[in-house]
């Protein structure tokens, strides 16, 4: 157990150390500071704007929101059509056929919404062209869109009496060009050096050493997609079994690189926020609140997996190794599972349905609180900022004072937007779960019966309703009901809070700053951190405790 603690602690220290310089770099991107001293970047940026016909003029919140939505709609239709037509498109050495209409819609909605829920197996269902030109492109731009919207919200706090919040096309281009692409290229090269496949060759048939059996080795341009799926908290995977597959995650180093990539940008954006509002303590407060919940859930998950299984006479106490790779063990498997569900990433290096009842519950809980513990790139931070505003509002009600945050008054319109950001994902999650449970043939969609079977359904819709994308396994995802209902939930859960965030930012930008007084609530104290964590946990408990009681909690008491 001591080795597990050392591994996890070392990972957290490396993450914090890397997030600080990256956060400062992201701040420079946000303010448009020249990235390359030789101005190569600026020239390339200008040429891209010219090709796209983009004028770098400021947008109102309404225009910014429309731009994000139209861009996403075009991406949705493009990925949808590419899947249907992939049999006629190049880079399809295995002659993979087109997918069904409902599955194509689900996959397109999944990747455009930055969820990357997979109701398909990549090596058998999608061609290289679809994976690269369809899905990988969305991995970049959906992630960049989330960061861009966060930049808008930050501007809303730092601007005074302005009616514009930036330019979506400029933000999208700079984030993709200067952040996501360089990190992805470096990371992909490292992954290739570790044995992750990157090829356009067809699948290879080999004879195994065991009994001379034939085996087909799937290939493809995997490393390039894997790196951006992790950096952009997209999740999903090039292969069906994801980062548990040896050709997608072959070594301990590739595992560490991918794991760091999941949390790196979300953690760095906390530093960016503090620097942008010219008060690093504000960013540190959010960072500590996120890290507190992350560590608590990590500890519970790890202990559950290490000690939450019965030990039979003569058996070695290795913990719950079912569904886990030996190379990763309990420690790195639990760390990955916690990180991927906290950060709205969704990739897996172990099978979550094999986790203990309480271990699996922690993974569900991290999704259900709304991808705010680091969360998706951009969306995680603007999600927790909504909780910060809610906490400030509650504190203001208790003392009978108009709430304010970062010298801006929190008014009724702001709270309406906050409610949309905070409440839409849990409402959609519960509605989706309820429909799936009462639908005809629901029992046929799950592997297990009783509480475990309900947990499989609850996990699936918690994943789709909170833009995570990971699966509990045991749940049959590729069916018309799940594809259509789940796809619709993923789109609404992504874009309703996203648009609400943009309008919240627009309203904040119009306000003037107010002077800090003795009655102003400190939002950087330990007391406020505790209050913020408490509000997050209370909202989650009120929303999901009954369903968790029917699922993993009941599963624990009926299996012990």
C-alpha positions as CSV (number, residue, x, y, z in Angstrom):
1,X,0.0,0.0,0.0
2,X,2.9,2.3,0.7
3,X,4.1,2.0,-2.9
4,X,0.6,2.9,-4.1
5,X,0.6,6.1,-1.9
6,X,4.0,7.1,-3.3
7,X,2.9,6.6,-6.9
8,X,-0.2,8.6,-6.5
9,X,1.5,11.4,-4.4
10,X,4.3,11.7,-7.0
11,X,1.8,12.0,-9.8
12,X,-0.1,14.8,-8.0
13,X,3.2,16.7,-7.4
14,X,4.3,16.4,-11.0
15,X,0.8,17.6,-12.1
16,X,1.0,20.7,-9.9
17,X,4.5,21.4,-11.0
18,X,3.6,21.2,-14.7
19,X,0.3,23.1,-14.4
20,X,1.9,26.3,-13.2
21,X,4.0,27.2,-16.2
22,X,1.3,25.9,-18.6
23,X,-1.3,28.1,-16.9
24,X,0.9,31.2,-17.4
25,X,1.3,30.3,-21.0
26,X,-2.4,29.8,-21.5
27,X,-3.0,33.3,-20.0
28,X,-0.6,34.7,-22.6
29,X,-2.7,33.0,-25.3
30,X,-5.9,34.4,-23.9
31,X,-4.7,38.0,-24.0
32,X,-3.2,37.6,-27.5
33,X,0.4,38.0,-26.5
34,X,2.9,37.1,-29.2
35,X,3.8,33.4,-28.8
36,X,6.8,33.3,-31.1
37,X,9.3,36.2,-31.0
38,X,10.1,35.8,-34.7
39,X,6.4,36.5,-35.4
40,X,6.0,33.2,-37.3
41,X,2.9,32.4,-35.3
42,X,1.3,35.8,-35.9
43,X,1.9,35.5,-39.7
44,X,0.4,32.0,-39.7
45,X,-2.5,33.1,-37.6
46,X,-3.2,36.0,-40.0
47,X,-3.1,33.8,-43.1
48,X,-5.6,31.4,-41.5
49,X,-8.0,34.3,-40.7
50,X,-7.7,35.4,-44.3
51,X,-8.4,31.9,-45.7
52,X,-11.4,31.6,-43.3
53,X,-12.7,35.1,-44.1
54,X,-12.5,36.0,-40.4
55,X,-12.2,39.5,-39.2
56,X,-10.8,39.7,-35.7
57,X,-13.5,42.0,-34.4
58,X,-15.1,41.8,-31.0
59,X,-18.4,39.9,-30.6
60,X,-21.3,40.4,-28.3
61,X,-22.3,37.4,-26.1
62,X,-25.2,36.6,-28.4
63,X,-23.0,36.6,-31.5
64,X,-20.3,34.6,-29.8
65,X,-22.9,32.0,-28.7
66,X,-24.4,31.8,-32.2
67,X,-20.9,31.3,-33.7
68,X,-20.2,28.4,-31.3
69,X,-23.5,26.7,-32.0
70,X,-23.3,27.1,-35.8
71,X,-19.7,25.8,-35.8
72,X,-20.8,22.8,-33.7
73,X,-23.8,22.1,-35.9
74,X,-21.6,22.0,-39.0
75,X,-19.2,19.6,-37.2
76,X,-22.2,17.4,-36.2
77,X,-23.4,17.0,-39.7
78,X,-19.9,16.4,-41.1
79,X,-19.1,13.6,-38.7
80,X,-22.6,12.1,-39.3
81,X,-22.2,12.1,-43.1
82,X,-18.6,10.8,-42.9
83,X,-19.7,7.7,-40.9
84,X,-22.5,6.9,-43.4
85,X,-20.2,7.3,-46.4
86,X,-17.0,5.8,-45.0
87,X,-17.2,2.7,-47.3
88,X,-16.7,5.1,-50.3
89,X,-14.0,7.2,-48.7
90,X,-10.2,6.6,-48.8
91,X,-8.0,5.2,-46.0
92,X,-10.3,2.2,-45.4
93,X,-8.0,-0.8,-45.9
94,X,-10.4,-3.2,-44.0
95,X,-13.4,-2.1,-46.1
96,X,-15.5,-1.2,-43.1
97,X,-19.1,-0.5,-44.0
98,X,-21.0,2.6,-43.0
99,X,-22.8,2.7,-39.6
100,X,-26.5,2.8,-38.9
101,X,-28.3,6.2,-38.8
102,X,-28.9,6.1,-35.0
103,X,-25.3,5.1,-34.2
104,X,-23.9,7.7,-36.6
105,X,-26.0,10.4,-34.8
106,X,-24.9,9.2,-31.4
107,X,-21.2,9.2,-32.3
108,X,-21.4,12.6,-34.0
109,X,-23.2,14.1,-31.0
110,X,-20.7,12.4,-28.7
111,X,-17.6,13.9,-30.3
112,X,-19.0,17.3,-31.1
113,X,-20.1,17.7,-27.4
114,X,-16.7,16.6,-26.2
115,X,-18.2,13.5,-24.6
116,X,-16.7,10.8,-26.8
117,X,-19.1,8.1,-25.6
118,X,-18.5,5.1,-27.7
119,X,-21.3,2.7,-28.7
120,X,-19.0,1.2,-31.3
121,X,-15.7,-0.6,-31.4
122,X,-13.2,1.5,-33.2
123,X,-11.2,-1.2,-34.9
124,X,-14.3,-2.9,-36.4
125,X,-16.7,0.0,-36.8
126,X,-14.8,3.0,-38.2
127,X,-12.3,3.5,-41.0
128,X,-9.0,5.3,-40.6
129,X,-10.5,8.2,-42.5
130,X,-13.5,8.5,-40.1
131,X,-11.2,8.2,-37.1
132,X,-8.7,10.8,-38.3
133,X,-10.7,13.4,-40.3
134,X,-14.0,13.0,-38.4
135,X,-13.3,12.2,-34.8
136,X,-9.7,13.5,-34.3
137,X,-10.6,16.9,-35.8
138,X,-13.5,17.1,-33.3
139,X,-11.2,16.2,-30.5
140,X,-9.3,19.4,-31.3
141,X,-12.1,21.8,-32.0
142,X,-14.6,20.7,-29.3
143,X,-11.8,21.0,-26.7
144,X,-10.8,24.4,-28.1
145,X,-14.4,25.5,-27.9
146,X,-14.6,24.7,-24.2
147,X,-11.5,26.7,-23.5
148,X,-12.7,29.6,-25.6
149,X,-15.9,29.8,-23.6
150,X,-13.9,29.8,-20.4
151,X,-11.9,32.7,-21.8
152,X,-15.2,34.5,-22.4
153,X,-16.3,34.0,-18.8
154,X,-12.9,35.3,-17.5
155,X,-13.2,38.4,-19.7
156,X,-16.7,38.9,-18.2
157,X,-15.1,39.3,-14.8
158,X,-12.2,41.5,-15.8
159,X,-14.0,43.8,-18.3
160,X,-15.9,46.8,-17.1
161,X,-19.0,48.2,-18.8
162,X,-18.2,46.5,-22.1
163,X,-20.7,44.9,-24.5
164,X,-18.3,42.5,-26.2
165,X,-16.5,39.4,-24.9
166,X,-14.0,38.5,-27.6
167,X,-14.0,36.7,-31.0
168,X,-14.8,33.0,-31.1
169,X,-12.8,32.4,-34.3
170,X,-9.7,34.1,-32.9
171,X,-10.0,32.2,-29.7
172,X,-10.6,28.8,-31.4
173,X,-7.6,29.3,-33.8
174,X,-5.1,30.4,-31.1
175,X,-6.0,27.7,-28.7
176,X,-5.8,25.0,-31.4
177,X,-2.6,26.4,-33.0
178,X,-0.6,27.4,-30.0
179,X,-1.8,25.0,-27.3
180,X,-3.4,21.8,-28.4
181,X,-1.4,21.1,-31.6
182,X,2.1,21.5,-30.1
183,X,1.3,19.5,-27.0
184,X,-0.3,16.8,-29.1
185,X,2.6,16.5,-31.5
186,X,5.1,16.1,-28.7
187,X,2.9,13.7,-26.8
188,X,2.2,11.6,-29.9
189,X,5.9,11.2,-30.6
190,X,6.5,10.0,-27.0
191,X,3.6,7.5,-27.4
192,X,5.0,6.2,-30.6
193,X,8.4,5.7,-29.0
194,X,6.6,3.5,-26.4
195,X,5.0,1.3,-29.0
196,X,1.6,2.9,-29.6
197,X,0.7,2.2,-33.2
198,X,0.6,5.0,-35.9
199,X,0.1,3.6,-39.3
200,X,-2.2,3.6,-42.3
201,X,-1.4,0.0,-43.1
202,X,-4.0,-2.7,-43.0
203,X,-4.5,-5.1,-40.1
204,X,-1.8,-7.8,-39.8
205,X,-2.5,-11.5,-39.4
206,X,0.1,-13.3,-37.2
207,X,0.6,-16.7,-35.8
208,X,0.9,-16.7,-32.0
209,X,3.4,-18.7,-30.0
210,X,0.6,-20.5,-28.1
211,X,-0.6,-23.4,-30.1
212,X,0.1,-21.6,-33.4
213,X,-3.3,-19.9,-33.3
214,X,-4.0,-17.1,-35.8
215,X,-4.5,-13.6,-34.5
216,X,-5.3,-10.3,-36.2
217,X,-3.4,-7.3,-35.0
218,X,-5.4,-4.1,-35.6
219,X,-3.3,-1.0,-36.7
220,X,-4.1,2.6,-37.7
221,X,-3.2,6.2,-36.9
222,X,-3.8,5.7,-33.2
223,X,-1.1,7.7,-31.4
224,X,-2.2,11.0,-32.9
225,X,-5.8,10.6,-31.8
226,X,-4.9,9.2,-28.4
227,X,-2.8,12.2,-27.4
228,X,-5.4,14.8,-28.3
229,X,-8.2,12.7,-26.8
230,X,-6.4,12.9,-23.5
231,X,-5.3,16.5,-23.7
232,X,-8.7,17.7,-24.7
233,X,-10.5,15.6,-22.1
234,X,-12.3,13.9,-25.0
235,X,-11.8,10.4,-23.9
236,X,-13.0,7.6,-26.1
237,X,-10.4,5.6,-27.8
238,X,-9.0,4.4,-31.1
239,X,-9.6,0.8,-30.1
240,X,-12.7,-0.7,-28.4
241,X,-11.0,-1.6,-25.1
242,X,-9.4,1.9,-25.0
243,X,-6.3,2.5,-22.9
244,X,-6.5,-1.0,-21.5
245,X,-5.4,-2.2,-24.9
246,X,-1.7,-2.9,-25.3
247,X,-1.4,-1.1,-28.7
248,X,-3.0,2.0,-27.2
249,X,-1.2,2.1,-23.8
250,X,1.6,-0.4,-23.8
251,X,4.0,0.7,-21.1
252,X,4.1,2.4,-17.6
253,X,5.6,5.5,-19.2
254,X,2.8,5.7,-21.8
255,X,0.3,5.3,-19.0
256,X,1.9,8.2,-17.0
257,X,2.0,10.5,-20.1
258,X,-1.6,9.9,-20.9
259,X,-2.7,10.2,-17.3
260,X,-0.9,13.5,-16.9
261,X,-2.5,14.7,-20.1
262,X,-6.0,14.1,-18.8
263,X,-5.6,16.6,-15.9
264,X,-2.9,18.9,-17.1
265,X,-4.8,21.6,-19.0
266,X,-7.8,21.7,-16.6
267,X,-5.4,22.1,-13.7
268,X,-3.4,24.8,-15.6
269,X,-6.5,26.8,-16.3
270,X,-6.9,27.4,-12.6
271,X,-3.6,29.2,-12.7
272,X,-4.7,31.0,-15.8
273,X,-7.8,32.2,-14.0
274,X,-5.9,33.6,-11.0
275,X,-3.4,35.4,-13.2
276,X,-6.2,36.9,-15.5
277,X,-8.2,38.3,-12.6
278,X,-4.9,39.6,-11.1
279,X,-5.4,37.7,-7.9
280,X,-3.7,34.3,-7.8
281,X,-5.4,33.4,-4.6
282,X,-8.7,33.2,-6.5
283,X,-7.3,30.6,-8.8
284,X,-5.6,28.8,-5.9
285,X,-8.9,28.6,-4.0
286,X,-10.6,26.8,-6.9
287,X,-7.5,24.6,-7.4
288,X,-7.5,23.6,-3.7
289,X,-11.3,22.9,-3.8
290,X,-10.9,20.7,-6.8
291,X,-7.9,18.9,-5.4
292,X,-9.6,18.3,-2.1
293,X,-12.5,16.5,-3.7
294,X,-10.2,14.7,-6.1
295,X,-8.0,13.3,-3.3
296,X,-10.9,12.3,-1.1
297,X,-12.5,10.3,-3.9
298,X,-9.1,8.9,-4.9
299,X,-8.5,7.6,-1.3
300,X,-11.9,6.0,-1.1
301,X,-11.6,4.4,-4.5
302,X,-8.1,3.1,-3.8
303,X,-9.0,1.7,-0.4
304,X,-12.1,0.1,-1.8
305,X,-10.2,-1.7,-4.5
306,X,-7.3,-2.7,-2.2
307,X,-9.3,-3.9,0.8
308,X,-13.0,-4.1,-0.3
309,X,-13.0,-7.7,-1.4
310,X,-13.1,-10.8,0.7
311,X,-9.8,-12.5,1.4
312,X,-10.0,-16.3,1.2
313,X,-7.8,-18.7,3.1
314,X,-4.5,-19.3,1.2
315,X,-5.1,-16.4,-1.2
316,X,-2.7,-13.5,-1.6
317,X,-4.1,-10.1,-0.6
318,X,-3.6,-8.3,-4.0
319,X,-6.9,-6.5,-3.7
320,X,-9.5,-6.4,-6.5
321,X,-7.5,-7.0,-9.6
322,X,-10.5,-8.1,-11.7
323,X,-10.6,-6.0,-14.9
324,X,-7.2,-4.4,-14.2
325,X,-4.0,-4.8,-16.0
326,X,-1.1,-6.2,-13.9
327,X,1.3,-3.5,-15.2
328,X,-0.9,-0.8,-13.7
329,X,-2.0,-2.5,-10.6
330,X,-4.5,-1.2,-8.0
331,X,-2.8,2.2,-7.6
332,X,-2.5,3.5,-11.1
333,X,-5.8,1.9,-12.2
334,X,-7.6,3.6,-9.3
335,X,-5.8,6.9,-10.1
336,X,-6.7,6.7,-13.8
337,X,-10.3,5.8,-13.0
338,X,-10.6,8.8,-10.6
339,X,-8.9,11.2,-13.0
340,X,-10.9,10.2,-16.0
341,X,-14.3,10.5,-14.3
342,X,-13.3,13.7,-12.5
343,X,-12.0,15.4,-15.6
344,X,-14.8,14.4,-17.9
345,X,-12.4,12.5,-20.0
346,X,-13.9,9.0,-20.2
347,X,-10.9,7.0,-21.3
348,X,-10.1,3.9,-19.2
349,X,-7.2,1.6,-18.5
350,X,-9.3,-0.8,-16.5
351,X,-12.9,-1.9,-16.6
352,X,-15.1,0.1,-14.2
353,X,-17.8,-2.5,-13.9
354,X,-15.2,-4.7,-12.2
355,X,-14.7,-2.2,-9.4
356,X,-16.2,-2.8,-6.0
357,X,-19.5,-1.2,-5.1
358,X,-18.1,1.8,-3.3
359,X,-15.2,2.1,-5.8
360,X,-17.6,2.3,-8.7
361,X,-19.8,4.7,-6.7
362,X,-17.0,7.2,-6.4
363,X,-16.5,7.1,-10.2
364,X,-20.2,7.8,-10.7
365,X,-20.2,10.5,-8.0
366,X,-17.4,12.4,-9.7
367,X,-19.4,12.5,-12.9
368,X,-22.7,13.4,-11.2
369,X,-21.3,16.5,-9.5
370,X,-21.0,18.0,-13.0
371,X,-17.5,17.5,-14.3
372,X,-16.2,20.3,-12.1
373,X,-13.3,18.5,-10.3
374,X,-10.8,19.7,-12.9
375,X,-13.5,18.7,-15.4
376,X,-13.4,19.0,-19.1
377,X,-10.9,21.5,-20.6
378,X,-12.6,24.9,-20.1
379,X,-16.0,23.5,-19.2
380,X,-14.7,22.1,-15.9
381,X,-13.5,25.5,-14.7
382,X,-16.6,27.5,-15.9
383,X,-18.7,24.8,-14.2
384,X,-17.0,25.2,-10.8
385,X,-17.1,29.0,-11.1
386,X,-20.9,28.7,-11.4
387,X,-20.7,26.8,-8.1
388,X,-18.6,29.6,-6.7
389,X,-21.2,32.2,-7.6
390,X,-23.9,29.9,-6.1
391,X,-21.9,29.7,-2.9
392,X,-21.4,33.5,-2.8
393,X,-25.2,34.0,-3.4
394,X,-26.1,31.6,-0.5
395,X,-23.6,33.3,1.8
396,X,-25.1,36.7,0.8
397,X,-28.5,35.5,1.7
398,X,-27.3,34.4,5.1
399,X,-26.0,37.8,6.1
400,X,-28.5,39.9,4.3
401,X,-26.1,41.4,1.8
402,X,-26.0,41.7,-1.9
403,X,-23.6,39.0,-3.1
404,X,-20.6,40.0,-5.1
405,X,-17.6,38.2,-6.7
406,X,-14.5,39.7,-8.1
407,X,-16.0,43.2,-7.5
408,X,-19.1,42.4,-9.6
409,X,-22.6,42.2,-8.1
410,X,-24.4,38.9,-8.5
411,X,-27.9,39.7,-9.8
412,X,-31.0,37.7,-10.6
413,X,-30.1,37.2,-14.3
414,X,-26.7,35.8,-13.2
415,X,-28.3,33.3,-10.9
416,X,-30.7,32.1,-13.6
417,X,-27.6,31.3,-15.8
418,X,-25.9,29.7,-12.9
419,X,-28.9,27.4,-12.3
420,X,-28.9,26.3,-15.9
421,X,-25.2,25.5,-15.7
422,X,-25.5,23.6,-12.4
423,X,-28.9,21.9,-12.8
424,X,-29.2,20.9,-16.4
425,X,-26.7,18.0,-16.3
426,X,-28.2,16.2,-13.3
427,X,-31.8,16.7,-14.5
428,X,-30.9,15.2,-17.9
429,X,-29.0,12.4,-16.2
430,X,-32.0,11.4,-14.1
431,X,-34.5,11.8,-16.9
432,X,-32.4,9.6,-19.2
433,X,-31.9,7.0,-16.5
434,X,-35.6,6.9,-15.7
435,X,-36.6,6.4,-19.4
436,X,-34.0,3.7,-19.9
437,X,-35.1,1.8,-16.8
438,X,-38.8,1.7,-17.7
439,X,-38.3,1.2,-21.4
440,X,-39.3,-2.2,-22.8
441,X,-36.4,-4.7,-22.8
442,X,-34.4,-2.7,-20.3
443,X,-33.2,-5.9,-18.6
444,X,-31.8,-7.1,-21.9
445,X,-29.4,-4.1,-22.0
446,X,-27.6,-5.0,-18.8
447,X,-25.4,-8.0,-17.9
448,X,-26.2,-8.1,-14.2
449,X,-29.5,-8.1,-12.4
450,X,-30.7,-6.1,-9.4
451,X,-28.7,-3.2,-8.0
452,X,-25.7,-3.9,-10.1
453,X,-27.8,-3.8,-13.3
454,X,-29.3,-0.5,-12.3
455,X,-25.8,0.8,-11.6
456,X,-24.9,0.0,-15.2
457,X,-27.7,2.1,-16.5
458,X,-27.2,4.9,-14.0
459,X,-23.5,5.0,-14.8
460,X,-24.2,5.1,-18.6
461,X,-26.5,8.1,-18.3
462,X,-24.3,9.8,-15.7
463,X,-21.5,9.5,-18.3
464,X,-23.6,10.9,-21.2
465,X,-25.4,13.5,-19.1
466,X,-22.1,15.0,-17.8
467,X,-20.1,14.8,-21.0
468,X,-17.8,12.1,-19.7
469,X,-18.0,9.2,-22.1
470,X,-16.6,6.4,-20.0
471,X,-18.7,3.2,-19.7
472,X,-19.4,0.9,-16.8
473,X,-19.3,-2.1,-19.1
474,X,-22.0,-4.7,-19.0
475,X,-24.4,-2.1,-20.6
476,X,-25.4,-2.7,-24.2
477,X,-25.0,0.8,-25.7
478,X,-25.6,0.2,-29.4
479,X,-29.4,0.2,-29.6
480,X,-31.8,2.8,-31.1
481,X,-33.1,4.1,-27.7
482,X,-29.7,4.6,-26.2
483,X,-28.3,6.1,-29.4
484,X,-31.0,8.6,-29.9
485,X,-31.8,9.4,-26.3
486,X,-28.2,9.5,-25.3
487,X,-27.1,11.6,-28.2
488,X,-29.8,14.2,-27.5
489,X,-28.8,14.3,-23.8
490,X,-25.1,14.7,-24.7
491,X,-25.9,17.7,-26.9
492,X,-28.2,19.4,-24.4
493,X,-25.9,18.8,-21.5
494,X,-23.0,20.4,-23.4
495,X,-24.6,23.3,-25.1
496,X,-27.2,24.6,-22.7
497,X,-24.7,25.2,-19.9
498,X,-22.2,26.5,-22.5
499,X,-24.6,29.1,-23.9
500,X,-25.6,30.0,-20.4
501,X,-22.0,30.6,-19.5
502,X,-21.5,32.9,-22.5
503,X,-24.6,35.0,-21.6
504,X,-23.4,35.1,-17.9
505,X,-20.1,36.4,-19.1
506,X,-21.8,39.0,-21.3
507,X,-23.9,40.3,-18.4
508,X,-20.8,40.4,-16.1
509,X,-18.8,42.4,-18.7
510,X,-21.5,45.1,-18.8
511,X,-21.2,45.8,-15.1
512,X,-19.0,48.3,-13.4
513,X,-16.7,47.2,-10.6
514,X,-17.7,48.0,-7.0
515,X,-15.3,48.8,-4.2
516,X,-14.4,46.1,-1.7
517,X,-15.6,46.9,1.8
518,X,-15.4,45.3,5.2
519,X,-18.7,43.4,4.5
520,X,-17.4,41.8,1.3
521,X,-17.2,38.0,1.6
522,X,-13.6,36.7,1.3
523,X,-13.6,34.1,-1.5
524,X,-10.0,33.1,-0.9
525,X,-10.1,31.9,2.8
526,X,-10.1,28.3,4.0
527,X,-13.6,28.9,5.3
528,X,-14.9,29.7,1.8
529,X,-13.1,26.6,0.4
530,X,-15.0,24.5,2.9
531,X,-18.2,26.3,2.1
532,X,-17.7,25.7,-1.6
533,X,-16.9,22.0,-1.2
534,X,-20.0,21.7,1.1
535,X,-22.3,23.3,-1.5
536,X,-21.0,21.0,-4.2
537,X,-21.5,17.9,-2.1
538,X,-25.0,19.0,-0.9
539,X,-26.2,19.7,-4.5
540,X,-24.8,16.3,-5.6
541,X,-26.4,14.5,-2.6
542,X,-29.8,16.1,-3.1
543,X,-29.7,15.2,-6.8
544,X,-28.3,11.7,-6.7
545,X,-28.4,10.1,-3.3
546,X,-31.7,8.3,-3.9
547,X,-30.4,6.8,-7.2
548,X,-27.1,5.9,-5.6
549,X,-29.0,4.2,-2.8
550,X,-30.8,2.0,-5.4
551,X,-27.5,1.3,-7.2
552,X,-24.1,1.0,-5.7
553,X,-25.1,1.3,-2.1
554,X,-27.7,-1.4,-2.4
555,X,-25.1,-3.4,-4.4
556,X,-22.7,-3.2,-1.5
557,X,-25.2,-4.4,1.1
558,X,-26.5,-7.2,-1.0
559,X,-23.1,-8.5,-2.0
560,X,-21.5,-8.6,1.4
